[in-house]
Amino acid sequence: MLVVATSGAGYVLGSGSTVDLAGLCYTCAGTMMVAASANTLNQVFEVKNDALMNRTRRRPLPSGRLTIPHAVTWASSVGLAGTALLASKANLLAAGLGASNLFLYAFVYTPLKQIHPVNTWVGAVVGAIPPLLGWAAASGQISLNGWILPAALYFWQIPHFMALAYLCREDYAAGGFKMFSLADPSGRRTALVALRNCIYLIPLGYLAYDWGITSGWFCLESTLLALAISGTSVSFLMNRNKETARRMFHASLLYLPVFMSGLMFHRVYNDDHQSLVAENTKDNMVTSQTTTTHEQGIRNPEKIRRNHSRPPVAYASVAPFPFLPAPIYASS
C-alpha cells in the first residue's frame, strides 16, 4: 500500500492542474500488481530464511499455507498483467520503470540481502522508483522536477531501515542476512548513517519551492518535518538502544505521509508547461524540460532570467543526489 501511495502521489504531482482520475486508478492498479509480483518472488526466494526468523516464520510460504508453485504462478501472472496495464493505459515509459523495478527488487536486492549490506542502498533505489513511475505515467516524461519525491523516498528509507535493522538484529542474524547493523555492535555507525540521510532531507522542501513545484509554505513545513526526524536520529546517536531506535522508526512512519500530503496540498500549477506536455506526450518520450523552459522564457522573459541565475542543475550537481556511496562491510 505504501508503494501504491507513493506512485499515486507521483501521478498527481506530474498531472498539473487537472488529474485524470481514470489514469490515476490504472497507474495505481498496475503498480500494485507489479509490487505484489516482486514481493511474492522475494518470499519465494527467501522461504528458508523466513522460516528461521520470528517476524517472518508465519508468512504463507514458510508456514505451509501456500505452496511455492502456487506463489510462482501468481507472481508471474500478476507481474505480466501489471506491466501490460501500465503499457496500455499509461505509457511504455511507466511500464518500463515498473518492469525494471520488479527485476531490481526480486533479482538484485533480494539475493544481495544474503551477500552484502549494500542491499539497503539498492532497496532504497527500488523504493524511490514508484513515485517516478507515477510522474512518468501522468506526464509521459522524466524531468528534473519529478525527482523531488523519489529523492525524499531514497533518503527517507535509510533511517527507516537502519532503525528496523537495529531493532531486529537478532532476527536478521538468525536468517542469514548481511545487514549493516550486524557489523556495527555499538550501533554508532548505524546511527551516523541514519543521521546523515535525515540531514539530506532538509533541503528538499527548498528545492521543491525553488523549482516551482510548491509554494513557500511547503518549504517551511518540509524543513521543520526534516528537523524533527533528524532530532530522533540525534537521540538515537546519543543513546543507542531499542527505545530510541523505535522512536526514530515511528518518526519515519509519520514523516512520509505528511511529506507527500504537503507536496500535493501546496503544489502549484504551470498551465503553459502542462499544455506543452499534453501536446507532446503521445508522440514523444522526452527526458528533459529544455523545450518547455524555452517556451516559458519567451512568454515570460523575467522568469527565464531568474531561472538562468539559479539553474536547478547547479543544486543537483553539488549535493549527493540522488544516490549515496555504499558502506564497506566489515566481518569483524
C-alpha positions in Angstrom: 0.0 0.0 0.0 2.9 2.4 0.6 4.3 1.7 -2.8 0.9 2.4 -4.4 0.5 5.6 -2.3 3.9 6.9 -3.5 3.1 6.1 -7.1 -0.3 7.8 -6.9 1.4 10.9 -5.3 3.9 11.0 -8.2 1.0 10.8 -10.7 -0.8 13.7 -9.0 2.3 15.8 -8.9 3.0 15.1 -12.6 -0.5 15.9 -13.7 -0.6 19.7 -13.3 -3.9 21.4 -12.6 -6.1 18.5 -14.0 -5.8 15.0 -12.7 -7.1 12.2 -14.9 -8.8 10.0 -12.3 -9.1 7.0 -14.6 -5.4 7.3 -15.4 -4.6 7.5 -11.7 -6.6 4.4 -11.0 -4.9 2.5 -13.8 -1.5 3.5 -12.7 -2.1 2.6 -9.1 -3.6 -0.8 -10.1 -0.6 -1.6 -12.4 1.8 -0.5 -9.7 0.0 -2.7 -7.1 0.2 -5.7 -9.4 3.9 -5.3 -10.1 4.7 -4.7 -6.4 2.7 -7.8 -5.5 4.7 -9.8 -8.0 8.0 -8.5 -6.7 7.0 -9.1 -3.1 5.9 -12.7 -3.9 9.1 -13.5 -5.6 11.0 -12.1 -2.7 9.2 -14.5 -0.4 9.7 -17.4 -2.8 13.5 -16.9 -2.8 13.7 -16.4 1.0 11.3 -19.1 2.2 14.0 -20.9 4.1 15.4 -17.7 5.6 11.9 -16.5 6.6 11.3 -19.8 8.4 14.3 -19.0 10.7 13.1 -15.6 11.9 10.3 -14.8 14.4 9.0 -11.9 12.4 8.5 -13.8 9.2 8.0 -17.5 10.0 4.2 -17.1 9.9 4.2 -15.9 6.3 2.2 -18.0 3.9 5.1 -20.0 2.4 7.2 -20.9 5.5 4.1 -21.7 7.4 2.9 -24.0 4.6 -0.4 -22.3 3.9 0.7 -21.8 0.3 3.0 -23.8 -2.0 5.9 -22.4 -4.0 4.4 -23.4 -7.4 1.2 -21.5 -6.5 3.2 -18.4 -5.4 5.4 -18.5 -8.6 2.3 -18.8 -10.8 0.7 -15.9 -9.0 3.8 -13.7 -9.2 4.3 -14.4 -12.9 0.7 -13.7 -13.9 0.2 -10.6 -11.8 3.6 -9.2 -12.8 2.8 -9.6 -16.5 -0.7 -8.2 -16.1 0.5 -5.2 -14.2 3.2 -4.3 -16.7 0.7 -4.7 -19.6 -1.8 -2.5 -17.8 0.8 0.3 -17.4 1.9 -0.1 -21.0 -1.7 0.1 -22.4 -3.3 2.6 -20.1 -0.3 4.8 -19.2 2.7 4.6 -21.4 5.7 2.5 -22.2 8.0 4.6 -20.0 5.9 3.8 -16.9 5.7 0.2 -17.9 9.5 0.0 -18.3 10.0 1.6 -14.9 7.6 -0.9 -13.4 9.2 -3.9 -15.0 12.8 -2.8 -14.2 11.8 -2.2 -10.6 10.3 -5.7 -10.3 13.6 -7.1 -11.7 15.7 -4.9 -9.4 13.8 -5.9 -6.3 13.4 -9.6 -6.9 16.6 -10.5 -8.7 19.1 -7.9 -7.3 18.0 -6.6 -3.9 16.7 -10.0 -2.7 19.9 -12.0 -3.2 22.1 -9.1 -2.0 20.5 -9.3 1.4 22.5 -12.5 2.0 25.7 -11.2 0.4 26.5 -7.6 1.4 25.0 -4.7 3.4 24.8 -2.6 0.2 21.4 -4.3 -0.1 19.9 -1.4 1.9 21.0 1.2 -0.6 19.8 -0.9 -3.5 16.5 -1.3 -1.7 16.3 2.5 -1.3 16.6 2.8 -5.1 13.8 0.3 -5.5 11.6 2.4 -3.2 12.4 5.6 -5.0 11.2 4.4 -8.4 7.4 4.1 -7.8 6.8 7.9 -7.5 9.0 8.4 -10.6 6.7 5.8 -12.3 3.7 7.8 -11.3 5.1 11.0 -12.6 6.1 9.4 -15.9 2.6 7.9 -16.3 1.0 11.3 -15.9 3.4 13.5 -17.9 5.0 11.0 -20.3 8.5 12.2 -19.3 11.1 12.2 -16.6 12.0 15.8 -15.8 14.2 17.2 -13.0 11.1 18.4 -11.1 9.9 14.8 -11.0 12.9 13.8 -8.8 11.9 15.6 -5.6 9.6 12.8 -4.3 11.9 10.0 -5.4 14.8 11.7 -3.6 12.7 12.0 -0.5 11.9 8.3 -0.7 15.5 7.4 -1.2 16.9 9.4 1.7 13.9 8.5 4.0 14.4 4.8 3.6 17.9 4.8 5.1 16.9 5.9 8.6 13.7 3.9 8.3 15.6 0.7 7.6 18.5 1.4 9.8 16.1 1.7 12.8 14.4 -1.6 11.7 17.8 -3.4 11.2 18.9 -2.3 14.7 15.7 -3.4 16.3 15.7 -6.8 14.5 19.4 -7.6 14.7 19.0 -11.0 16.3 16.3 -12.0 13.7 18.4 -10.9 10.7 21.4 -12.7 12.1 19.3 -15.9 12.5 18.0 -15.6 9.0 21.5 -15.2 7.5 21.0 -11.6 6.2 24.0 -9.3 5.9 22.6 -6.1 7.3 24.7 -3.0 8.1 23.8 -3.1 11.8 25.3 -6.6 12.2 28.8 -5.3 11.5 28.3 -2.5 14.0 28.0 -3.9 17.5 27.9 -0.4 19.2 25.3 0.9 16.8 27.3 4.2 16.3 27.9 3.8 12.6 24.3 2.8 12.1 23.1 5.9 13.9 25.5 8.2 11.9 24.3 6.8 8.6 20.7 7.4 9.7 21.5 11.0 10.8 23.4 11.8 7.6 20.4 10.8 5.5 18.0 12.7 7.7 20.1 15.8 7.1 19.9 15.2 3.3 16.1 15.5 3.7 16.3 19.1 4.9 16.9 21.0 1.6 14.2 19.1 -0.4 11.5 21.5 0.6 13.5 24.4 -0.6 14.3 22.7 -3.9 10.6 22.0 -4.4 9.8 25.7 -3.9 12.8 26.9 -5.9 11.9 24.7 -8.8 8.4 25.9 -8.9 6.7 22.7 -7.7 5.2 24.0 -4.4 4.5 27.3 -2.6 6.8 28.7 0.1 4.7 27.2 2.8 5.9 23.7 1.9 9.5 24.9 2.2 8.9 25.8 5.8 6.8 22.7 6.7 9.2 20.3 5.0 12.2 21.8 6.8 10.5 21.5 10.2 9.5 17.9 9.4 13.0 17.0 8.4 14.4 18.7 11.5 12.0 16.6 13.6 13.1 13.3 12.2 16.7 14.5 12.4 16.1 15.1 16.1 15.1 11.5 16.6 18.2 10.3 14.8 20.4 12.5 17.1 18.6 11.0 20.1 19.4 7.5 18.7 23.1 8.5 18.2 23.4 9.8 21.7 21.7 6.8 23.3 21.9 3.8 21.2 19.2 1.5 22.5 15.9 -0.1 21.2 13.8 2.7 22.7 15.5 5.5 20.7 15.7 3.3 17.6 11.9 2.6 17.9 11.3 6.3 18.3 13.2 7.0 15.1 11.3 4.2 13.3 8.0 5.7 14.3 9.1 9.1 13.3 10.0 7.8 9.8 6.5 6.2 9.5 5.0 9.7 10.2 7.4 11.6 8.0 6.5 10.1 4.6 2.7 10.6 4.6 3.0 14.1 6.0 5.7 15.0 3.4 3.6 13.6 0.5 0.4 15.3 1.7 2.3 18.6 1.9 3.6 18.2 -1.6 0.2 17.7 -3.0 -1.5 20.3 -0.9 1.0 23.1 -1.6 1.7 22.2 -5.2 1.5 25.0 -7.8 0.4 24.7 -11.4 2.0 25.8 -14.6 -0.6 25.8 -17.4 1.9 26.7 -20.1 4.0 23.7 -19.2 1.0 21.3 -18.9 -0.3 22.3 -22.3 3.0 21.6 -24.0 3.3 18.3 -22.3 -0.3 17.3 -23.3 0.6 18.1 -26.9 3.8 16.0 -27.0 3.1 13.1 -24.6 1.5 10.8 -27.1 4.3 11.2 -29.7 7.5 11.8 -27.8 9.0 10.5 -24.6 11.4 13.2 -23.6 13.8 13.3 -20.7 14.1 17.0 -20.0 12.1 20.2 -19.9 14.5 22.2 -22.2 11.9 23.0 -24.8 9.3 23.8 -22.1 11.6 26.1 -20.3 12.5 27.9 -23.6 8.8 28.5 -24.4 8.1 29.7 -20.9 11.0 32.1 -21.2 9.6 33.6 -24.4 6.3 34.3 -22.8 7.9 35.5 -19.5 11.4 36.9 -20.0 11.7 38.0 -16.4 11.1 34.4 -15.2 13.7 32.9 -17.5 16.3 35.5 -16.3 15.6 34.3 -12.7 16.0 30.7 -13.7 19.2 31.4 -15.5 20.6 33.0 -12.4 19.7 29.9 -10.3 19.7 26.8 -12.5 18.3 23.7 -10.8 21.1 21.6 -12.1 23.6 23.5 -10.0 22.0 22.2 -6.8 21.7 18.6 -8.1 25.4 18.6 -9.2 26.7 19.7 -5.8 24.7 17.6 -3.4 25.0 13.8 -3.2 21.7 13.5 -5.2 20.1 11.1 -5.6 22.5 8.3 -4.7 24.9 7.7 -1.9 28.1 5.6 -1.6 27.6 2.2 -0.1 29.4 1.3 3.1 32.2 -1.3 3.4 31.1 -4.4 5.2 33.4 -5.4 8.0 33.0 -9.1 9.1 34.6 -8.3 12.4 
